[in-house]
Amino acid sequence: MNTFLKGHINNRKLTTLVENRTIYSASYSELNIFETHEVAEKVNLLFDFPIIASMLTGKKVMHLEGMPSFDFLPGESIVVPSKKELIIDFPIATKESPTQCLALAIDPSKISEITAKFNEQVAIENENNSWNIDVQSSHLTNQEEVNYLINRLVHTFTNNTKSKDVILDLMIQELIVRLLQTKAKKVLMFESNAIVNDSRIGTVIKYIKNHLTEKNITVDKLAELACMSTSHFHKQFKNTIGISPVDYINSERIKFAKKLFVAENDNRIADIAFKSGFNSVSYFNRQFKKNELIAPSAYIKAAKNIK
């Protein structure tokens, strides 16, 4: 059982075996915890507020407007605008192993308030100042910071303390900012549109992608490309994307190295490190473990076993 659900399990009542719903309310937000104890198909949900949903246990198959159907698994989240229907299948739910999911509904006015502050902070003249989360549904995977915040929110919602509302306010603000940064990063990295081509942060990310394996990418050079001072560029990049320019470059190089480990027969770590743009094998090893939580040697061994 998820340790953050202990307070909930001790207090909740089961009235149905399919999407049993327990509601925890705060001043401008509402936490819904859903539990399903038997296989079911085409269960409909609709919320008046934008929601951030996160899987806790089990598996759902989600059918959302404008997106292909997808498996929704623990550790993943979705952002769904208000009044957007969710159609859900539960292929593996049982009484012994229920499917558990939470849905955090936030007042749109609060989202607008935090979004406006975020856009003001990341704006560069007239650029990067129109990010929002309440436009279309999105599926988020591998979002460590978001998952950590959601677990803390569950714990705070389900355990009454004197400072509960103040703590929730701060955490929800951070959660919305993290989601905005996630969206900005996704758009700037993967979408070839005016946002990328006409923004300085987008131009920098495009440059990094095109020169990833070159060893002479520096923050000074990127700042010059963005027509900003180094300190101002560093701040604006991190505010928009959520990580520093150096961390972003390293994470992209690690992704490239992982592809080489799988694709090439020669899996010598030093060769892959240098081909990926790193100047030092020891630095590559540290960054790989930081990003993937395992050493390169362990990753190679696991990759071979999968083939």
C-alpha positions in Angstrom: 0.0 0.0 0.0 1.2 3.5 -0.8 2.3 4.9 2.5 0.8 8.3 1.7 -2.7 6.6 1.6 -2.6 5.4 5.2 -4.7 8.3 6.5 -7.2 7.7 3.6 -7.5 3.9 4.1 -8.3 4.3 7.8 -11.2 6.7 7.1 -12.7 5.9 3.7 -16.0 4.0 3.2 -16.5 1.6 0.3 -20.0 2.0 -1.3 -19.3 0.6 -4.7 -16.7 -1.7 -6.3 -16.2 0.4 -9.4 -14.6 3.9 -8.9 -15.5 4.2 -5.3 -15.0 7.9 -4.7 -13.7 9.6 -1.5 -13.5 13.4 -1.5 -11.2 15.7 0.5 -11.9 19.4 0.2 -9.8 22.5 0.6 -10.4 26.2 0.0 -9.9 26.2 -3.8 -9.1 22.5 -4.5 -10.6 19.1 -4.1 -8.8 15.7 -3.9 -10.7 12.7 -5.2 -9.4 9.2 -4.5 -10.9 6.5 -6.7 -10.7 2.8 -6.0 -12.0 0.0 -8.3 -12.1 -3.6 -7.0 -13.3 -5.5 -10.1 -12.8 -5.5 -13.9 -14.9 -2.9 -15.7 -15.1 -1.2 -19.1 -16.2 2.2 -20.4 -16.7 3.9 -17.0 -17.4 7.6 -17.6 -16.1 10.5 -15.5 -16.6 14.3 -16.0 -15.2 17.1 -13.8 -16.3 20.8 -13.7 -12.8 21.9 -12.8 -9.5 21.1 -14.6 -7.9 18.0 -13.0 -4.5 16.5 -12.5 -4.9 12.7 -12.2 -2.2 10.3 -11.0 -2.2 6.5 -10.9 -1.3 4.9 -7.6 -1.8 1.2 -8.1 -3.1 -1.1 -10.9 -3.8 -0.2 -14.5 -6.3 1.8 -16.4 -6.8 2.1 -20.2 -7.7 5.8 -20.8 -9.8 7.1 -23.7 -9.5 10.9 -23.9 -10.8 13.2 -26.7 -8.0 14.2 -29.1 -5.6 11.4 -27.9 -5.0 7.8 -28.9 -6.1 5.3 -26.1 -3.2 4.6 -23.7 -2.3 2.5 -20.7 -2.3 4.6 -17.5 0.2 3.2 -15.0 1.5 4.0 -11.4 3.8 7.0 -11.4 2.1 8.5 -14.4 -0.2 11.6 -14.5 -2.6 13.2 -16.8 -3.8 16.8 -17.1 -7.4 17.1 -18.2 -9.3 20.4 -18.9 -12.6 21.1 -17.3 -15.7 19.4 -18.8 -13.7 16.9 -20.8 -15.1 13.3 -20.6 -12.8 10.5 -19.4 -13.8 7.0 -20.5 -11.9 4.3 -18.6 -11.3 0.6 -18.7 -10.1 -1.4 -15.7 -8.6 -4.7 -17.1 -6.9 -6.1 -13.9 -8.7 -4.7 -10.9 -9.6 -7.2 -8.1 -10.7 -7.0 -4.5 -7.2 -8.1 -3.4 -5.4 -5.7 -5.7 -7.6 -2.7 -6.4 -6.9 -0.1 -9.0 -6.3 3.2 -7.2 -6.1 6.7 -8.7 -6.4 10.2 -7.5 -7.8 13.3 -9.2 -6.9 16.7 -8.0 -9.4 19.4 -9.1 -8.2 23.0 -8.8 -10.3 26.2 -9.2 -9.6 27.7 -12.7 -9.2 31.1 -11.2 -6.3 29.8 -9.0 -4.7 28.2 -12.1 -5.0 31.5 -14.0 -3.5 33.4 -11.1 -0.4 31.1 -10.8 -0.1 30.8 -14.6 0.0 34.6 -15.0 2.8 34.9 -12.4 4.7 32.1 -14.2 4.3 33.8 -17.6 5.5 37.1 -16.2 8.5 35.5 -14.7 9.6 33.6 -17.8 8.8 36.2 -20.3 11.6 37.6 -22.5 10.2 40.7 -24.0 7.2 39.4 -25.9 8.3 35.7 -25.9 7.4 32.7 -23.7 4.5 34.5 -22.0 1.5 32.4 -23.0 2.0 29.0 -21.3 -1.1 27.4 -19.8 -2.3 23.9 -18.8 -6.1 24.1 -19.3 -6.3 23.7 -23.1 -5.9 20.1 -24.0 -5.3 16.8 -22.2 -1.7 15.6 -21.7 -0.1 12.4 -20.5 2.9 12.8 -18.3 5.5 10.0 -17.6 8.8 10.0 -15.7 7.9 13.1 -13.8 9.8 12.6 -10.5 9.1 16.1 -9.1 5.4 16.0 -10.0 5.0 12.5 -8.4 6.7 13.6 -5.2 4.5 16.7 -4.9 1.3 14.6 -5.6 2.3 12.2 -2.8 2.8 15.0 -0.4 -0.5 16.6 -1.4 -2.3 13.3 -0.7 -0.7 13.1 2.7 -1.6 16.7 3.6 -5.2 16.4 2.3 -5.9 13.2 4.3 -4.3 14.3 7.6 -5.9 17.3 9.4 -3.4 19.8 10.7 -3.7 23.4 11.8 -1.6 24.6 8.9 -3.2 22.3 6.3 -4.6 25.1 4.0 -1.4 27.1 4.0 0.7 24.0 3.1 -1.7 23.0 0.4 -1.6 26.5 -1.1 2.2 26.4 -1.4 2.3 22.8 -2.8 -0.5 23.5 -5.4 1.4 26.6 -6.6 4.5 24.5 -7.0 2.6 21.7 -8.8 1.1 24.1 -11.3 4.5 25.7 -12.0 6.1 22.2 -12.5 3.4 21.3 -14.9 3.8 24.5 -16.8 7.6 23.9 -17.0 6.9 20.3 -18.2 4.6 21.7 -21.0 7.1 24.4 -22.0 9.9 21.8 -22.1 7.8 19.4 -24.3 6.7 22.1 -26.7 10.2 23.7 -27.1 11.8 20.3 -27.5 9.4 18.5 -29.8 7.2 20.9 -31.7 8.4 22.8 -34.8 6.2 25.8 -34.6 6.3 29.6 -34.1 6.9 29.1 -30.4 10.2 27.3 -31.1 11.3 29.3 -34.2 10.5 32.7 -32.8 11.7 32.4 -29.2 15.2 32.7 -27.9 14.8 29.7 -25.5 13.4 27.6 -28.4 16.4 28.7 -30.6 18.9 27.6 -27.9 17.2 24.2 -27.4 17.2 23.7 -31.2 20.9 24.6 -31.3 21.7 22.1 -28.5 19.8 19.3 -30.3 21.7 20.0 -33.5 25.2 20.2 -31.8 24.6 17.7 -28.9 27.7 15.7 -29.4 30.1 18.6 -29.8 32.2 19.2 -26.7 32.4 23.0 -26.8 28.8 23.8 -25.9 29.1 26.4 -23.1 26.5 28.4 -21.2 28.3 31.5 -22.4 27.9 30.5 -26.0 24.2 29.7 -25.5 23.6 33.0 -23.7 25.3 34.8 -26.6 23.0 32.9 -29.0 20.0 34.1 -26.9 21.3 37.7 -26.9 21.3 37.8 -23.1 23.9 38.0 -20.4 25.0 34.7 -19.0 23.4 35.1 -15.6 20.1 36.3 -17.1 20.0 33.5 -19.6 20.7 30.9 -16.9 17.8 32.2 -14.8 15.3 32.5 -17.7 16.2 29.0 -19.0 15.7 27.4 -15.6 12.5 29.3 -14.9 11.0 28.2 -18.2 12.2 24.6 -18.5 12.7 23.7 -14.8 16.3 22.7 -15.0 19.6 24.5 -15.7 21.2 24.7 -19.2 24.0 22.3 -18.1 21.6 19.8 -16.6 19.5 19.9 -19.7 22.5 19.3 -22.0 23.7 16.4 -19.8 20.2 14.8 -19.7 20.0 15.0 -23.5 23.5 13.5 -23.9 22.6 10.7 -21.5 19.5 9.9 -23.7 21.8 9.8 -26.7 24.3 7.5 -24.9 21.5 5.1 -24.0 20.6 4.8 -27.7 24.2 4.1 -28.6 24.4 1.4 -25.9 21.5 -0.4 -27.4 22.3 0.2 -31.1 26.1 -0.4 -31.1 27.9 -3.7 -30.6 30.9 -1.9 -29.1 29.6 -1.0 -25.6 32.8 0.3 -24.1 31.7 3.0 -21.7 34.6 5.4 -22.6 33.8 5.3 -26.3 30.1 6.0 -25.8 30.9 8.8 -23.3 33.1 10.6 -25.8 30.7 10.0 -28.7 27.9 11.5 -26.6 29.8 14.8 -26.1 31.4 14.2 -22.7 35.0 15.1 -22.0 35.4 12.9 -19.0 34.4 9.3 -18.4 34.1 9.8 -14.6 31.8 12.8 -15.2 29.7 10.8 -17.7 29.4 8.0 -15.1 28.2 10.4 -12.4 25.7 12.1 -14.8 24.4 8.7 -16.0 23.7 7.5 -12.5 22.2 10.9 -11.6 19.7 10.7 -14.5 19.1 6.9 -14.7 19.7 5.9 -11.0 21.9 3.1 -12.2 25.5 2.9 -13.4 26.2 2.7 -17.1 27.6 -0.9 -16.7 24.3 -2.0 -15.0 22.3 -0.3 -17.8 24.3 -2.2 -20.5 23.8 -5.5 -18.8 20.0 -4.9 -18.5 19.8 -3.8 -22.1 21.5 -7.0 -23.3 19.1 -9.1 -21.3 16.1 -7.4 -22.9 17.4 -8.1 -26.5 
